[in-house]
Amino acid sequence: MRFIQNPFLVALLAFILFISGLRAIGFVGPDEARYADVARGMLLSGDYVTPRLFGEPWFEKPPLYYWAASQLFRISMNEQTARLPSAIAAIVFLLVWFRFARARFGETVALLATIFLASSLGWIGFARAAAMDMLFAATIDLALLLLALWLWERKPLRLYGFYIFLGLATLAKGPLAVVLAGLVFLGYVATFRDWAALRTLLLSPALAVFFAVAGPWYALCYAVNGAPFVEEFILEHNLARLVSAAALGHGQPAWFYIPVLIAGLFPWSPLLLLPLGEMVHAARGIFFGMMEQMKQFNKPLDDYIGIYNSPVWPNDGIQLPTELGEAIYSSKRMFIRYVNGEGIETERWITPKQVMGLSDYIYLQAHCHLRNGERNFRLDRILEVKIEGEHIRLHRK
């Protein structure tokens, strides 16, 4: 594994995959040529506010790609420099992604995840294109990584970083960035009922950073161009496309993105089947857990609190005590004695959130007060549990 992480080997692979041969073929399709010409026009005119195609205002996309490509055109004006912004964005994100995944999931998982992403057809293709897509993917993904870290750690700097990259993503592709990030965040809030996080996100002074990054261009472009900017960029290319892509000639059937996803993940497309196995495994666990609880119908109602969050998992032979289900249901703090994969034993206070199946193991997802962040604890490695003076243990059936 250390050999694969050698900096010289990483640099060589990045050059081969994303930079070499960028000038080997001319611009593909009409979009690459248009975007490169808009960037060229910005450099020659010195007007970095209004995108222009053939000298006329052209508001199809916001300016982040144009700004980056126009500055690279100072070196040389050709296909390679037109495509370099995408290549650089792809490489930078992969480096950050590896560090993020290594900190959360370990070195092996991080390395495999980075290799899978870097070698997938879609990532390589967009990284070698003179277009906004890779800049948008990198900035919105960096924003979401920082959002996840903030939700786990609640460190204010993470939130500032989230808003910085959300602002850049809004300059890369438009208000779509805010919509996507908002949907992801609302999904988290609905799942974990963390309404306090929603208030903090919307009322934090960090929100001003987003407007400081994304706001000036929108304000200046409107001031210079007026109603045509609003009508073409905001209403036509954002709101109308959001409501109906067919309005702009991009209408596709509902199944359109299935083959796109399969092709984009090639040669790792078969991995799409793995979540199906996880879903079947989880469904079986929940079903058998409910059957086990139904057999004990003569117990008091309080014994069933947390039935969904604390099922019996027959395949693993682990039955969760009722007290653990109650702790999850009421968000009680728990004291646990835990041994990690290296055999190191620790004692810590946690606030449990849910029980979930990952691969071949069952995990307790909780906020760890020792590490001040969200952690997953394998149930078979929890040696002892204490809940508000009560003493319980996880037991094999």
C-alpha positions in Angstrom: 0.0 0.0 0.0 2.9 2.4 0.8 4.3 1.9 -2.7 1.0 2.9 -4.3 1.1 6.1 -2.2 4.6 7.1 -3.3 4.3 10.8 -4.3 6.2 10.3 -7.5 4.0 7.4 -8.6 0.8 9.5 -7.7 2.1 12.4 -9.7 2.9 10.1 -12.7 -0.6 8.5 -12.6 -2.3 11.9 -12.3 -0.3 13.1 -15.3 -1.2 10.0 -17.4 -4.8 10.0 -16.5 -5.7 13.7 -16.5 -3.1 15.8 -18.2 -1.2 13.9 -20.9 -2.7 14.2 -24.4 -5.1 17.0 -23.6 -4.2 18.6 -26.9 -4.2 15.4 -28.9 -7.7 16.0 -30.3 -9.6 19.1 -31.1 -12.7 20.4 -29.2 -15.4 17.8 -29.0 -19.0 18.9 -29.8 -20.2 22.5 -29.7 -19.9 23.1 -26.0 -16.1 22.9 -25.6 -15.5 25.3 -28.4 -18.1 27.8 -27.0 -16.8 27.7 -23.5 -13.2 28.2 -24.7 -14.2 31.1 -26.9 -16.0 32.8 -24.1 -12.9 32.5 -21.9 -10.7 33.8 -24.7 -13.1 36.7 -25.1 -12.8 37.6 -21.4 -9.0 37.6 -21.6 -8.9 39.8 -24.8 -11.6 42.2 -23.7 -10.7 42.4 -20.0 -14.4 42.1 -19.1 -14.7 39.4 -16.5 -18.3 40.2 -15.6 -20.3 39.5 -18.7 -19.6 36.3 -20.6 -19.7 36.9 -24.3 -20.0 34.6 -27.3 -19.1 36.2 -30.7 -19.2 39.5 -28.9 -22.7 39.2 -27.6 -23.7 38.6 -24.0 -24.2 34.9 -23.3 -25.6 33.9 -20.0 -25.9 30.1 -20.2 -23.3 29.4 -17.5 -21.7 31.4 -14.6 -18.1 32.5 -14.9 -15.8 30.2 -12.8 -14.6 28.1 -15.7 -14.2 31.1 -17.9 -12.1 32.9 -15.2 -9.8 29.9 -14.8 -9.4 29.1 -18.5 -8.8 32.8 -19.4 -5.9 33.0 -17.0 -4.4 29.8 -18.3 -4.7 31.2 -21.8 -2.0 33.7 -20.8 0.4 30.8 -21.0 -0.9 29.4 -24.3 -4.3 29.5 -26.0 -5.1 26.0 -27.1 -7.1 22.9 -26.3 -4.7 21.8 -23.5 -5.0 25.0 -21.5 -8.7 25.1 -22.1 -9.0 21.7 -20.5 -6.6 22.2 -17.7 -9.1 23.7 -15.2 -11.0 20.5 -15.2 -7.9 18.4 -14.9 -6.6 20.4 -12.0 -9.9 20.3 -10.2 -10.1 16.6 -10.6 -6.6 16.0 -9.1 -7.1 18.4 -6.2 -10.4 16.8 -5.2 -8.9 13.3 -5.4 -6.2 14.3 -3.0 -8.7 15.8 -0.5 -11.0 12.8 -0.9 -8.2 10.4 0.0 -7.3 12.4 3.2 -11.0 12.6 4.2 -11.7 8.9 3.6 -8.5 7.8 5.4 -9.4 9.8 8.5 -12.9 8.4 8.6 -12.6 4.9 7.3 -8.9 3.9 7.3 -6.1 3.8 4.8 -7.2 0.7 2.8 -10.8 1.9 2.2 -9.5 5.4 1.3 -7.0 4.1 -1.2 -9.6 1.8 -2.9 -12.2 4.6 -3.0 -9.7 7.0 -4.5 -8.6 4.4 -7.1 -12.2 3.6 -8.0 -13.1 7.2 -8.5 -9.9 8.2 -10.3 -10.1 5.4 -12.8 -13.8 5.5 -13.6 -14.7 6.5 -17.1 -16.9 9.4 -16.1 -14.3 11.0 -13.8 -11.6 10.7 -16.5 -13.9 12.0 -19.2 -15.0 15.1 -17.4 -11.5 15.8 -16.1 -10.3 16.1 -19.7 -13.1 18.3 -20.9 -13.2 22.1 -21.4 -16.4 22.5 -19.5 -17.9 23.4 -16.1 -18.9 20.0 -15.0 -15.6 18.9 -13.2 -15.2 22.3 -11.5 -18.8 22.0 -10.3 -18.3 18.4 -9.1 -15.1 19.2 -7.3 -16.5 22.3 -5.5 -19.9 20.9 -4.5 -18.3 17.7 -3.3 -15.7 19.6 -1.3 -18.6 21.6 0.2 -20.4 18.5 1.2 -17.3 16.9 2.7 -16.9 20.0 4.9 -20.6 19.9 5.7 -20.3 16.3 6.9 -17.3 17.2 9.0 -19.2 20.0 10.6 -22.2 17.8 11.4 -19.9 15.3 13.0 -17.5 17.6 14.8 -19.5 20.9 15.1 -16.3 23.0 14.5 -17.2 26.4 13.2 -14.3 26.5 10.7 -15.8 23.5 8.9 -19.0 25.5 8.4 -17.1 28.5 7.0 -15.3 26.1 4.6 -18.6 24.6 3.5 -20.0 28.0 2.6 -16.8 29.0 0.7 -16.9 26.0 -1.5 -20.7 26.3 -1.9 -20.1 29.8 -3.2 -17.5 28.5 -5.6 -19.9 25.8 -6.8 -22.6 28.4 -7.3 -20.1 30.3 -9.5 -19.3 27.1 -11.4 -22.8 26.0 -12.2 -25.4 28.3 -10.7 -28.1 28.0 -8.0 -28.2 24.3 -8.6 -25.4 24.0 -6.1 -27.6 25.4 -3.3 -30.4 23.1 -4.3 -28.3 20.0 -4.2 -26.6 20.9 -1.0 -29.9 21.8 0.6 -31.5 18.5 -0.4 -28.6 16.5 1.1 -28.7 18.5 4.3 -32.5 18.2 4.6 -32.1 14.5 4.1 -29.7 14.4 7.1 -32.0 16.5 9.3 -35.1 14.4 8.5 -33.2 11.2 9.2 -31.6 12.2 12.5 -34.1 14.9 13.5 -31.3 17.3 14.1 -33.3 20.5 13.8 -30.8 22.4 15.8 -28.3 21.9 13.0 -30.7 23.5 10.5 -31.1 26.6 12.7 -27.3 26.9 13.1 -26.7 26.5 9.4 -29.1 29.2 8.5 -28.3 31.6 11.3 -24.5 31.2 11.4 -22.4 34.2 10.5 -20.6 31.8 8.2 -23.6 32.3 5.8 -22.1 35.7 5.0 -19.1 34.0 3.5 -21.3 32.4 0.9 -22.7 35.7 -0.2 -19.2 37.2 -0.2 -17.9 34.6 -2.5 -20.9 34.1 -4.9 -22.7 37.4 -4.6 -20.5 40.0 -6.2 -20.5 38.4 -9.7 -24.3 38.0 -9.6 -24.8 41.6 -8.4 -22.3 43.1 -10.9 -23.7 41.1 -13.8 -27.2 42.2 -13.1 -26.0 45.8 -12.6 -24.3 45.7 -16.0 -26.9 43.7 -18.0 -30.2 44.2 -16.2 -33.3 42.2 -17.1 -31.7 40.1 -19.9 -29.4 38.5 -17.3 -32.3 37.6 -15.0 -34.5 36.3 -17.9 -31.8 34.3 -19.6 -29.6 33.0 -16.8 -32.0 32.8 -13.8 -35.3 32.1 -15.3 -34.5 30.2 -18.5 -31.3 28.3 -17.8 -31.9 27.6 -14.1 -35.6 27.7 -13.1 -37.0 26.5 -16.4 -34.5 23.7 -16.6 -35.2 22.7 -13.0 -38.9 22.5 -13.8 -38.6 20.9 -17.2 -35.4 20.1 -19.1 -37.5 19.6 -22.2 -38.0 23.4 -22.3 -34.4 23.7 -23.4 -34.3 20.7 -25.7 -32.8 18.4 -23.1 -35.8 16.2 -22.4 -35.0 12.6 -21.7 -37.0 9.6 -20.4 -37.0 8.7 -16.7 -34.5 5.9 -17.2 -32.0 8.1 -19.0 -29.5 8.3 -16.2 -29.4 4.6 -15.5 -27.2 3.8 -18.6 -25.3 7.1 -18.0 -24.5 6.0 -14.4 -23.4 2.5 -15.5 -21.2 3.9 -18.3 -19.7 6.7 -16.0 -18.7 4.1 -13.4 -17.0 1.7 -15.9 -15.1 -0.5 -15.2 -16.5 -0.5 -11.6 -20.1 -0.6 -12.7 -20.7 -4.1 -11.2 -20.1 -2.5 -7.7 -23.6 -0.9 -8.1 -25.0 -4.4 -7.2 -23.4 -4.2 -3.7 -26.0 -1.9 -2.1 -28.7 -4.3 -3.2 -27.1 -7.0 -1.1 -26.9 -4.6 1.8 -30.5 -3.7 1.5 -31.6 -7.4 1.4 -29.4 -8.1 4.4 -30.8 -5.2 6.4 -34.4 -6.0 5.4 -33.9 -9.6 6.6 -32.5 -8.4 9.9 -35.4 -6.0 10.5 -38.0 -8.7 9.5 -36.5 -11.4 11.8 -36.1 -8.8 14.6 -39.8 -7.9 14.4 -40.8 -11.6 14.4 -38.7 -12.2 17.5 -40.4 -9.3 19.2 -43.8 -10.4 18.2 -43.2 -13.8 19.9 -42.8 -12.0 23.1 -46.1 -10.1 22.9 -46.9 -10.7 26.6 -44.1 -8.3 27.7 -44.9 -4.7 28.8 -45.2 -2.1 26.1 -42.1 -0.3 27.3 -40.0 -3.3 26.3 -40.7 -2.5 22.7 -39.3 1.0 22.7 -36.7 1.1 20.0 -37.8 -2.0 18.2 -36.8 -0.6 14.9 -33.4 0.7 16.1 -32.6 -2.4 18.1 -33.6 -5.5 16.1 -32.3 -9.0 16.5 -29.7 -9.9 13.8 -29.9 -13.7 13.5 -27.0 -14.0 11.0 -24.6 -12.4 13.5 -26.1 -13.9 16.7 -26.4 -10.6 18.4 -29.5 -9.6 20.2 -29.7 -6.0 21.5 -31.0 -5.4 25.0 -34.1 -3.3 25.5 -32.1 -0.7 27.4 -30.0 0.0 24.3 -33.2 0.6 22.3 -34.5 3.0 24.9 -31.2 4.9 25.0 -31.4 5.3 21.2 -35.0 6.4 21.4 -34.4 9.0 24.1 -30.8 10.0 23.2 -29.5 9.0 26.6 -25.7 9.2 27.2 -24.0 5.8 27.5 -20.7 4.8 29.0 -19.0 2.0 27.0 -15.8 0.0 27.2 -14.6 -0.6 23.6 -11.8 -2.5 22.0 -10.7 -1.4 18.5 -9.3 -3.5 15.6 -5.8 -3.2 17.0 -6.8 -4.6 20.4 -6.6 -1.2 22.2 -9.3 -0.8 24.9 -10.8 2.6 25.6 -13.6 3.9 27.8 -15.8 6.7 26.6 -19.2 8.4 26.8 -21.4 8.3 23.7 -24.9 9.4 22.7 -26.3 6.5 20.5 -28.2 7.3 17.3 -29.0 4.1 15.5 -27.9 0.6 14.8 -27.0 -0.3 11.2 -25.6 -3.1 9.2 -22.4 -2.5 7.2 -20.8 -5.3 5.2 -20.7 -8.3 7.5 -20.9 -6.5 10.8 -23.5 -4.6 12.9 -22.5 -1.1 14.1 -23.8 1.3 16.7 -23.7 4.8 15.3 -23.2 7.4 18.0 -21.8 10.8 18.9 -18.5 10.1 20.8 -17.9 12.7 23.5 -14.3 11.6 23.8 -13.5 12.4 20.2 -16.2 15.1 19.9 -17.5 13.6 16.7 -19.7 10.9 15.1 -18.3 7.4 15.3 -19.4 3.9 14.4 -18.8 1.1 17.0 -18.9 -2.6 16.1 -21.2 -4.3 18.4 -19.1 -7.3 18.9 -16.2 -5.1 20.1 -18.3 -3.3 22.8 -17.3 -5.0 26.1 -19.4 -3.2 28.5 -22.3 -0.7 28.5 -23.6 1.5 31.3 -26.7 3.7 30.9 -27.5 6.2 33.6 -26.5 3.9 36.5 -27.8 0.7 34.8 -25.4 -2.0 33.7 -26.1 -4.0 30.6 -24.1 -6.1 28.1 -24.4 -7.2 24.5 -24.9 -10.9 24.5 -24.8 -13.7 22.0 -28.0 -15.8 21.6 
